[in-house]
């Protein structure tokens, strides 16, 4: 019966431990500070600002009433005003507001306001002698909601908040399973060997999973950069590649540290099990037969 319960605990541990590690990795990287840091390091804001003339170009049907000269003026204005600093300020504010809403720190739905850009654009257009078309000014007139607080997104927020607690919950459950495995084992040698096995299997399988994860990141990077072909998009494509490569490197290092540490702990426990619990055996003694006593005459 003891072996049956031990097997059940091992089975559950081998399932829960990888889930705990994956949830920890996702939560450790899905933080506003990490996202903002990586965007700054990859020069994404500078690349987007330089690509602004290509990004703000609108279909001719949308700006039929504007002359080609006015269109060029409008694109030049956006390229001038939407600088790297402006993009960084707006993006970091949006990242913080999304994080605060998802985490339940605020009930205000995350949004981004570009009203000041609209006012500058209208003033600039007035100086040039034309009006900004409604198709351009209307989207800038009111704050754009990043996430609509509808029922589906509210449910998503609840799941997100639960997922933030998942590493702690699963980690505690793994600790309980390890404690049960330890207590069910008889003798220190058996206890240490079982703990060694519990650390080795997830660590070994985790190291095997590192390579597929890196291939997945390489595929995502290639797919993302393929969307921006041509010399005019070269800077933006390079910044996206730098961003995703930096994230994949961080994931690789974190996975390597976690799984290698588990294997090292398993080796230490296994070596300790060799020396623990071995009592010095007494030398074997050949039993001596006692001489039969002679009967008294």
C-alpha positions in Angstrom: 0.0 0.0 0.0 2.9 2.3 0.8 4.4 1.7 -2.7 1.0 2.4 -4.3 0.6 5.8 -2.6 4.2 6.7 -3.5 3.6 5.9 -7.1 0.5 8.1 -7.2 2.5 11.0 -5.7 5.3 10.5 -8.2 2.7 10.5 -11.1 1.1 13.7 -9.8 4.4 15.4 -9.2 5.7 14.6 -12.7 2.5 16.3 -14.1 2.3 19.3 -11.8 6.0 20.2 -11.6 6.3 21.1 -15.3 3.1 23.1 -15.2 4.4 25.0 -12.2 7.6 25.8 -14.0 5.8 26.9 -17.2 3.4 29.1 -15.3 6.3 30.7 -13.4 8.2 31.4 -16.7 5.1 33.0 -18.3 4.4 35.1 -15.2 8.0 36.2 -14.8 8.2 37.5 -18.4 4.6 38.9 -18.7 5.2 41.9 -16.5 5.0 45.5 -17.5 8.5 46.3 -16.4 9.9 43.5 -18.5 7.9 44.4 -21.6 8.9 48.1 -21.4 12.5 47.2 -20.8 12.7 44.9 -23.9 10.9 47.5 -26.1 13.5 50.1 -25.1 16.5 47.7 -25.6 15.3 46.7 -29.1 15.0 50.3 -30.3 11.5 49.5 -31.3 10.3 53.1 -30.8 13.0 54.5 -33.0 12.3 52.0 -35.7 8.5 52.7 -35.7 9.1 56.4 -35.7 11.4 56.1 -38.8 8.8 53.9 -40.5 6.0 56.4 -39.8 5.7 57.8 -43.3 5.0 54.3 -44.6 2.7 53.4 -41.7 0.5 56.5 -41.9 -0.2 56.3 -45.7 -3.9 56.0 -46.2 -5.8 54.5 -49.2 -6.8 57.1 -51.8 -10.5 56.4 -51.3 -10.2 57.5 -47.7 -8.7 60.9 -48.6 -10.4 61.6 -51.9 -11.0 65.2 -51.0 -7.4 65.9 -50.0 -4.8 67.0 -52.6 -1.6 65.0 -52.9 0.3 68.0 -51.5 -2.0 68.0 -48.4 -1.5 64.3 -48.0 2.2 64.7 -48.0 2.0 67.6 -45.5 -0.2 65.4 -43.2 2.2 62.5 -43.4 5.2 64.8 -42.8 3.4 66.2 -39.7 2.8 62.8 -38.3 6.4 61.7 -39.0 7.6 64.9 -37.1 5.2 64.7 -34.1 5.1 60.9 -33.6 8.7 60.6 -32.4 10.4 57.8 -30.5 9.8 59.6 -27.2 6.2 60.1 -28.0 5.7 56.5 -28.9 7.5 55.3 -25.8 5.4 57.6 -23.5 2.1 56.3 -25.1 3.2 52.7 -25.2 4.5 52.5 -21.7 1.3 54.2 -20.4 -0.8 51.7 -22.3 1.2 48.7 -21.0 0.8 49.9 -17.4 -2.9 50.6 -17.8 -3.5 47.1 -19.3 -1.5 45.5 -16.5 -3.3 47.4 -13.8 -6.7 46.5 -15.2 -5.9 42.8 -15.7 -4.4 42.5 -12.2 -7.5 44.1 -10.7 -5.7 47.2 -9.4 -8.2 49.5 -11.2 -11.6 49.1 -12.7 -11.0 51.8 -15.3 -10.7 50.1 -18.7 -7.3 50.7 -20.3 -7.3 53.2 -23.1 -4.9 55.5 -25.0 -5.6 59.1 -25.8 -4.3 60.9 -28.9 -6.4 64.0 -28.6 -3.4 66.3 -28.3 -2.1 64.9 -31.6 -5.5 65.7 -33.2 -5.3 69.3 -31.9 -1.8 69.8 -33.3 -2.8 68.3 -36.6 -5.8 70.6 -37.0 -3.7 73.6 -36.1 -1.0 72.5 -38.6 -3.6 71.9 -41.4 -5.2 75.3 -40.8 -1.9 77.0 -41.3 -1.5 75.1 -44.6 -5.0 76.1 -45.7 -7.0 72.9 -45.6 -9.1 70.9 -43.2 -8.2 67.5 -41.7 -10.7 64.9 -43.1 -13.1 63.3 -40.7 -11.7 59.9 -41.5 -8.4 61.0 -39.9 -9.6 63.3 -37.1 -12.5 61.2 -35.8 -10.3 58.2 -34.5 -8.2 60.8 -32.6 -11.1 62.7 -31.1 -11.8 60.2 -28.2 -9.6 57.9 -26.2 -9.3 54.5 -27.9 -10.2 51.7 -25.6 -7.5 49.0 -25.7 -9.7 46.4 -24.0 -13.5 46.7 -23.9 -14.8 45.8 -20.4 -17.4 43.3 -21.7 -18.4 40.0 -20.2 -15.8 38.0 -22.1 -12.9 40.3 -21.2 -14.0 40.4 -17.6 -13.9 36.7 -17.5 -10.5 36.8 -19.1 -9.3 39.2 -16.4 -10.5 36.7 -13.7 -8.6 33.9 -15.3 -5.5 36.2 -15.6 -5.6 37.0 -11.9 -5.9 33.3 -11.1 -3.0 32.5 -13.4 -0.9 35.0 -11.6 -1.3 32.9 -8.4 -0.8 29.6 -10.3 3.0 29.3 -9.7 2.5 29.7 -5.9 -0.4 27.2 -5.8 1.3 24.6 -7.9 4.6 25.1 -6.2 3.0 24.5 -2.8 1.2 21.4 -4.1 4.6 20.0 -5.4 6.1 20.7 -2.0 3.3 18.7 -0.3 3.8 15.8 -2.8 7.6 15.8 -2.1 6.9 15.7 1.6 4.6 12.8 1.3 7.1 10.9 -0.9 9.8 11.6 1.7 7.7 10.4 4.6 6.5 7.3 2.9 10.0 6.1 2.1 11.6 3.9 4.7 15.2 4.8 5.7 17.3 7.7 4.7 18.8 6.0 1.7 15.4 5.3 0.2 14.2 8.8 1.1 17.1 10.6 -0.7 16.9 8.3 -3.7 13.2 9.0 -4.2 13.8 12.8 -3.9 16.6 12.5 -6.4 14.3 10.8 -8.9 11.6 13.4 -8.3 14.1 16.2 -9.2 15.8 14.4 -12.0 12.9 13.4 -14.2 11.4 17.0 -14.6 14.9 18.5 -14.9 15.9 16.0 -17.7 12.6 16.4 -19.6 12.8 20.2 -19.2 16.3 20.3 -20.8 15.0 18.2 -23.7 12.2 20.8 -24.2 14.6 23.7 -24.5 15.5 23.0 -28.1 11.9 22.8 -29.4 11.1 26.1 -27.6 14.0 27.8 -29.3 12.8 26.5 -32.7 9.4 27.8 -31.9 10.8 31.3 -31.2 12.8 31.1 -34.4 9.7 30.3 -36.3 7.7 33.2 -34.7 10.6 35.6 -35.4 10.8 34.6 -39.0 7.0 34.9 -39.5 6.9 38.3 -37.8 9.8 39.8 -39.8 8.4 38.4 -43.1 5.5 40.8 -42.8 7.9 43.7 -43.3 9.8 43.2 -46.5 11.5 45.9 -48.5 14.2 48.5 -47.8 11.7 50.9 -46.3 10.8 48.4 -43.6 14.3 47.2 -42.9 14.7 49.1 -39.6 11.3 48.0 -38.2 12.0 44.3 -39.2 15.4 44.5 -37.5 13.9 45.9 -34.3 11.3 43.1 -34.2 13.9 40.5 -34.8 16.0 42.0 -32.0 13.1 42.1 -29.6 12.0 38.5 -30.2 15.6 37.3 -30.1 16.2 39.0 -26.8 13.1 37.5 -25.3 14.0 34.0 -26.6 17.5 34.4 -25.1 16.0 35.3 -21.7 13.6 32.3 -21.9 16.5 30.0 -22.8 18.7 31.2 -19.9 15.9 31.0 -17.4 14.9 27.4 -18.5 18.5 26.3 -18.5 19.0 27.6 -14.9 15.8 26.0 -13.6 16.2 22.6 -15.2 20.0 22.4 -14.7 19.5 23.2 -11.0 17.0 20.4 -10.7 19.4 17.9 -12.2 22.3 19.1 -10.0 20.0 18.8 -6.9 19.1 15.3 -8.1 22.8 14.3 -8.4 23.6 15.7 -5.0 20.8 13.8 -3.4 21.8 10.6 -5.2 25.4 10.9 -4.0 24.3 11.7 -0.5 22.1 8.5 -0.6 25.2 6.5 -1.3 26.9 7.5 1.9 23.9 8.0 4.2 22.4 5.1 6.0 25.4 2.7 5.5 26.3 1.5 8.9 29.7 -0.1 9.4 29.3 -3.8 9.4 30.8 -5.9 12.1 33.4 -8.5 11.0 31.9 -11.9 10.5 32.6 -14.2 13.3 32.8 -18.0 12.9 30.7 -19.5 15.7 32.8 -21.8 17.9 31.3 -25.0 19.2 31.5 -25.5 22.9 33.1 -28.7 24.0 30.7 -31.2 25.5 31.2 -31.7 29.2 32.3 -35.1 30.3 30.0 -36.9 32.7 31.3 -37.3 36.2 32.3 -40.8 37.1 
